[in-house]
Amino acid sequence: MKAFKQLLNLGVVLFGLLSFTIASESTKYKCMIQMINYTGESAYVVVSLINPNGEYEKTLYVQGDDEEWYHDISEWWKFYGKKRTNIDAITGATIAGGARNISIVDIEDSKIDSGYSIRFETAVEDQEYYTKDVEFPLTSETVKSKQQGTGFIRYVRMMPN
């Protein structure tokens, strides 16, 4: 009976150890997107975490909630459209020309200074699609900086929240 109790206690301890995973530490960043002045429909913006191999790892934020148009953000759609994972950070409003938007993105601390990048893609109906409107390595310095855009985004400014 004593051996059974010891075995049972060991089982409970092992179950407890294996049942819990350690949550990754993360930091929330304020992310201000300033758009260029342009005419036409408002822009969809997708913010993604890009792994060191240059592949999509995670969608951090989507500006625009009408899924009917997500396929127009074609490179991201190849990643997201296959999996259709639940994205917590979707907002209802696209961003108009000349406007700015402030959002919060949550980035795991282990991704900083380890070869990861953050990518901002933009698409406007009946206009261009910019796969890498803004893309930069995630470093201790760049997450506190201003990055210039190459398409509909004038610049992105990040700072710890």
Secondary structure, DSSP 4 states (H G I P E B T S, - for coil): -HHHHHHHHHHHHHHHHHH--PPPPEEEEEEEEEEPP--SSPBEEEEEEE-TTS-EEEEEEEE---GGGGGGSHHHHHHHHHH-PPPS-EES--B-TT-EEEEEEEEEGGGTTTT-EEEEEEE-TTS-EEEEEEEEE--TTGGGSEEE-SSSEEEEEEEE-
